[in-house]
Amino acid sequence: MFGRIWHLLVKEFIELRRDRWARFRLLVPPLAQVLVFGYAATFEVFGVSTAVLDMDHSQESRALVAEFANNPHFRIVRIASSQREAEAAIDDSSAAVAIIVHAGFAQLLRKGQPAPVQVLVDGTNSNSALIALGYVSAIVNGYSRRYQGDLLGRLNPRIAGSLATVTLDDRPWYNTSLNSRWFFVPGVIATITLVMVVNLTAFAIVREREVGTLEQLMVTPIRPFELIVGKVIPFFCVGLGLVAVITLVGTLWFQVPLRGSLLVLLLGTSLYLLSTLSLGLMISTVCKTQQQAFATNFFLVNPLFILSGFSFPISSMPPFLQWLTYANPVRYFIVIIRAVFLKGVGVAVLAPQLLALAAIGAVLTAAATLRFRKSVD
């Protein structure tokens, strides 16, 4: 048995060595995706195009406008002269935010009364709008606290010196600078591995069936189980190599720390590859052509990505979809890989995720093996 599997392994690696296009697909696209995600994927918003309308023209209003001009999250693109012009900047998308300071702003502040500032936000991109509103609120609240402190200090220095205040002492753990790349790059390992490994497994076997070589293999003494093992092991090795390359890029290029054990990462990756390879094998048993495999792969991989928690919080999903995520291997591997990279935790902490991956991999492997045997017969 082992001799037949060995010869099949040699055959697969020889085919991979001869196929230059396959080697290109295995290396260049994943690296390009890591770089794109590393630089483009972020929760932070910088340079929000902003229109400003100052109808008060006071020292206080100019100081508030300067707060936005000196903040890297905002980029003032228009100084409006009327309410209509500020609204037009939002309508024609030349500005995403409009800050409007009405007349009487400074007078209200000097009287100690609330001085409202109007903010218009382009809500077509709700995520960016919410983030921009959060930045606006932080700037205005900070300006208000400083102005109140200065005003109270001028009116009654004794009370100002003894005034009790509550300060926030924030201490982020594991990612002290809240760098979005440290969050996204480990997750990219899971998503790219999913796409590449499922594609490799599904298309390779479907291609064998499409050109007729699968039937030629089945008339040889090799058994279906041996054929599955001989097909899966090369892709397993390719998946490990892919994870190793992306890990090197993430740690060396993007400076994402790898605080955990490489053995824990290897264990989690192996169980994850077992699940994804079995999923690709299931696709190969259902599809007869590469076009069908491509469509089925697209139909399955996209929901797995969306329901993984990679960029969309699972807790925000409807309860029905939250239950579906428990059958998604990507969900568990993303938790494992982020915990190994950023927290440095071990098997004891990640045992639930590892056991879940092992269970999903075992079920998918058994189902794929039975389905493959039936489809060949």
C-alpha positions in Angstrom: 0.0 0.0 0.0 2.7 2.5 1.0 4.6 1.8 -2.2 1.6 2.7 -4.4 0.9 5.8 -2.3 4.6 6.8 -2.6 4.5 6.5 -6.4 1.3 8.6 -6.6 3.0 11.2 -4.4 6.0 11.3 -6.7 3.6 11.7 -9.7 1.9 14.6 -8.1 5.1 16.5 -7.3 6.5 15.9 -10.8 3.3 17.4 -12.3 3.6 20.4 -10.0 7.3 20.8 -10.9 6.5 20.7 -14.6 3.5 23.1 -14.3 5.1 26.6 -14.1 1.7 28.3 -14.1 0.7 26.3 -11.1 3.8 27.3 -9.2 3.1 30.9 -10.1 -0.4 30.7 -8.8 0.8 29.1 -5.6 3.3 31.9 -4.8 2.6 35.2 -6.5 -1.2 35.7 -5.9 -1.0 34.8 -2.2 1.9 37.2 -1.6 0.1 39.9 -3.5 -3.0 39.4 -1.4 -1.0 39.6 1.8 0.5 42.9 0.7 -2.9 44.3 -0.4 -4.6 43.3 2.9 -1.7 44.5 4.9 -1.7 48.0 3.5 -5.3 48.5 2.5 -7.3 46.7 5.2 -7.7 48.8 8.2 -10.4 50.0 10.7 -8.9 53.5 10.8 -10.0 56.3 8.6 -7.5 59.0 7.6 -7.8 62.1 5.5 -11.6 62.3 5.6 -12.6 65.0 3.1 -14.2 67.8 5.1 -16.0 71.0 4.3 -16.1 73.8 6.9 -18.6 76.6 7.4 -17.8 79.1 10.1 -20.6 81.6 10.4 -19.4 82.9 13.8 -16.0 84.1 12.8 -14.8 84.3 16.4 -11.7 83.3 18.1 -13.4 80.3 19.6 -14.8 79.1 16.3 -11.5 79.5 14.6 -9.8 77.5 17.4 -12.4 74.7 16.9 -11.8 74.6 13.1 -8.1 74.5 13.7 -8.6 71.3 15.8 -9.9 69.6 12.6 -7.3 71.1 10.3 -4.5 69.8 12.5 -6.0 66.4 12.9 -4.6 63.7 10.5 -8.1 62.0 10.4 -9.5 65.0 8.6 -8.5 66.9 5.4 -10.3 70.2 4.8 -11.1 70.4 1.1 -13.6 73.3 1.1 -14.2 76.5 3.1 -17.9 77.0 2.5 -19.5 80.5 2.6 -23.1 79.4 3.1 -25.2 76.5 4.4 -26.2 75.6 0.8 -22.6 75.3 -0.3 -21.7 73.1 2.7 -24.7 70.8 1.8 -23.7 70.8 -1.9 -20.3 69.5 -0.9 -21.9 66.4 0.6 -24.3 66.0 -2.3 -21.6 66.0 -5.0 -19.3 63.8 -2.8 -16.5 66.3 -2.8 -16.7 66.1 1.0 -17.7 63.3 3.3 -18.2 65.5 6.4 -19.3 69.1 6.8 -18.7 71.0 10.0 -21.0 73.9 10.5 -20.4 76.5 13.3 -23.5 78.8 13.5 -23.4 82.4 14.5 -23.5 83.0 18.2 -21.2 80.0 19.0 -18.7 82.1 21.0 -21.4 84.1 22.8 -23.0 80.9 24.1 -19.7 79.5 25.2 -18.8 82.7 27.1 -22.2 82.5 28.9 -21.6 78.9 29.9 -24.4 77.7 27.8 -24.4 74.7 25.3 -23.1 75.8 21.9 -24.1 73.2 19.3 -22.0 72.4 16.3 -23.8 70.9 13.3 -22.2 67.9 11.5 -23.3 66.7 8.1 -22.1 63.2 7.2 -22.3 61.2 4.0 -23.9 58.0 5.2 -23.7 56.0 2.0 -20.7 54.3 3.5 -22.1 53.7 7.0 -18.9 52.2 8.4 -16.7 55.2 7.5 -19.5 57.6 8.5 -19.7 56.0 12.0 -15.9 56.2 12.4 -15.8 59.8 11.2 -18.6 60.7 13.6 -16.6 59.2 16.4 -13.5 61.3 15.5 -15.7 64.4 15.3 -17.2 63.7 18.7 -13.7 63.1 20.3 -12.4 66.4 18.9 -15.4 68.5 19.9 -15.5 66.9 23.4 -11.8 67.5 23.9 -12.2 71.1 22.8 -15.2 71.6 25.1 -13.3 70.2 28.2 -10.3 72.4 27.5 -12.4 75.5 27.0 -14.4 74.9 30.2 -11.2 74.4 32.1 -9.7 77.6 30.8 -12.9 79.5 31.5 -13.2 78.2 35.0 -9.5 78.9 35.6 -10.0 82.6 34.6 -13.2 83.0 36.7 -12.2 81.1 39.8 -8.7 79.7 39.9 -9.2 78.2 43.3 -12.2 76.1 42.3 -10.5 75.1 39.0 -7.5 73.8 40.9 -9.6 71.6 43.1 -12.1 70.5 40.5 -12.5 66.6 40.5 -12.2 65.0 37.1 -12.4 61.4 35.8 -9.6 60.4 33.4 -9.5 57.3 31.3 -6.3 55.2 31.7 -6.6 52.9 28.7 -4.1 50.0 28.5 -4.6 47.9 25.4 -3.2 44.4 25.8 -1.4 42.3 23.1 -1.7 45.1 20.5 -0.7 48.2 22.5 -0.7 50.6 19.5 -4.0 49.1 18.1 -2.3 48.5 14.8 -4.9 47.1 12.3 -2.3 45.2 10.4 -1.7 43.0 13.5 -5.3 42.1 13.3 -5.7 41.5 9.6 -2.5 39.8 8.6 -2.9 36.7 10.7 -6.5 36.4 9.5 -5.3 36.6 5.9 -3.3 33.4 6.5 -6.6 31.6 7.2 -8.5 33.0 4.2 -5.8 32.7 1.6 -5.1 29.1 2.7 -8.8 28.3 2.5 -9.1 29.6 -1.1 -5.8 28.1 -2.4 -6.1 24.6 -0.8 -9.8 24.1 -1.7 -9.1 25.2 -5.3 -6.1 22.9 -5.6 -7.9 19.9 -4.3 -11.2 20.4 -6.2 -9.6 21.3 -9.5 -6.9 18.7 -9.5 -9.2 15.8 -9.1 -11.9 17.2 -11.4 -9.2 17.8 -14.0 -8.1 14.1 -13.7 -11.7 13.1 -14.3 -12.3 15.5 -17.1 -9.3 14.3 -19.1 -9.9 10.7 -18.3 -6.8 9.9 -16.3 -8.8 9.3 -13.1 -10.4 6.2 -14.7 -7.0 5.0 -15.8 -5.7 5.3 -12.3 -8.7 3.4 -11.0 -8.1 0.4 -13.2 -4.6 0.0 -11.6 -4.2 -1.9 -8.4 -4.4 1.3 -6.4 -7.5 1.6 -4.1 -9.7 4.6 -3.7 -8.4 5.3 -0.2 -4.8 5.2 -1.4 -5.7 7.5 -4.3 -7.2 10.0 -1.8 -4.2 9.9 0.4 -1.9 10.3 -2.5 -3.8 13.3 -3.8 -4.3 15.0 -0.4 -0.7 14.7 1.0 0.9 16.9 -1.7 -1.7 19.6 -1.2 -1.2 19.3 2.5 2.5 20.0 2.1 1.7 22.9 -0.3 -0.7 24.3 2.3 2.0 24.1 5.1 4.4 25.8 2.8 1.9 28.5 1.9 1.3 29.2 5.6 5.0 29.3 6.3 5.6 31.9 3.5 2.8 34.2 4.6 3.9 33.9 8.2 7.4 35.0 7.2 6.0 38.0 5.2 3.7 39.0 8.1 6.5 38.8 10.7 9.4 40.2 8.7 7.7 42.7 6.4 4.7 43.9 8.5 6.4 43.3 11.9 3.5 41.3 13.2 4.8 39.6 16.4 4.7 35.8 16.6 4.6 35.4 20.4 3.3 31.8 20.6 4.8 28.4 19.9 5.4 27.2 16.4 4.3 23.7 17.4 0.9 25.1 18.4 0.7 26.9 15.1 1.7 23.8 13.3 -1.0 21.7 15.1 -3.7 24.2 14.4 -2.7 24.6 10.8 -2.6 20.8 10.2 -6.1 20.4 11.6 -7.3 23.3 9.5 -5.8 21.9 6.4 -7.4 18.6 7.0 -10.8 20.3 7.0 -10.2 22.5 3.9 -8.7 19.5 1.9 -11.7 17.4 2.7 -14.0 20.3 1.6 -12.1 20.5 -1.7 -12.4 16.7 -2.1 -16.2 16.9 -1.5 -16.4 19.5 -4.3 -14.4 17.3 -6.6 -16.8 14.4 -6.0 -19.9 16.5 -6.8 -18.6 18.3 -9.9 -17.8 16.7 -13.3 -16.1 19.7 -15.0 -13.8 22.5 -13.9 -16.5 25.1 -14.6 -18.8 23.3 -12.1 -15.9 23.1 -9.6 -15.3 26.9 -9.9 -18.9 27.8 -9.4 -19.3 25.4 -6.4 -16.1 26.7 -4.9 -17.3 30.3 -5.2 -20.6 29.3 -3.7 -19.0 27.7 -0.6 -15.9 29.8 0.0 -17.5 33.2 0.1 -20.0 32.3 2.9 -17.2 30.6 4.8 -15.2 33.8 4.6 -18.1 36.1 5.6 -19.2 33.8 8.5 -15.6 33.4 9.8 -15.4 36.6 11.9 -12.4 37.7 9.9 -13.8 41.2 9.4 -17.5 41.0 10.5 -18.1 40.3 14.2 -20.0 37.1 14.7 -21.8 38.6 17.7 -23.4 41.1 15.4 -24.9 38.5 13.1 -28.5 37.1 13.5 -28.7 34.1 15.9 -29.4 31.7 13.0 -26.1 32.7 11.2 -24.3 32.6 14.5 -25.2 28.9 14.9 -24.0 28.2 11.3 -20.6 29.6 12.2 -20.0 26.7 14.5 -19.7 24.4 11.5 -17.2 26.8 9.8 -13.5 25.7 10.2 -12.3 29.2 9.3 -13.9 30.6 12.4 -11.8 28.4 14.7 -8.5 28.7 12.8 -8.8 32.5 12.9 -9.1 32.4 16.7 -6.1 30.1 16.9 -3.8 32.0 14.6 -4.5 35.4 16.1 -4.1 34.0 19.6 -0.8 32.3 18.7 0.5 35.5 17.0 -0.6 38.2 19.4 -1.3 36.5 22.7 1.2 33.7 22.7 -1.2 31.2 24.3 -0.8 27.5 24.2 -2.8 24.3 23.7 -4.6 24.6 27.1 -6.3 27.8 26.1 -6.9 26.8 22.5 -8.2 23.3 23.2 -11.9 24.1 22.4 -10.9 25.5 18.9 -8.4 22.6 18.2 -11.0 20.0 19.2 -13.6 21.6 17.0 -11.3 21.7 14.1 -10.4 18.0 14.7 -14.1 17.1 14.8 -15.0 19.0 11.6 -11.9 17.6 9.8 -12.8 14.0 10.8 -16.5 14.4 9.7 -15.5 16.0 6.4 -12.8 13.5 5.7 -15.1 10.5 6.3 -17.9 12.1 4.2 -15.5 13.0 1.4 -14.0 9.5 1.4 -17.4 7.8 1.2 -18.6 10.2 -1.4 -15.4 9.8 -3.5 -15.7 6.0 -3.4 -19.3 6.2 -4.5 -18.6 8.7 -7.3 -15.8 6.5 -8.7 -18.0 3.4 -8.6 
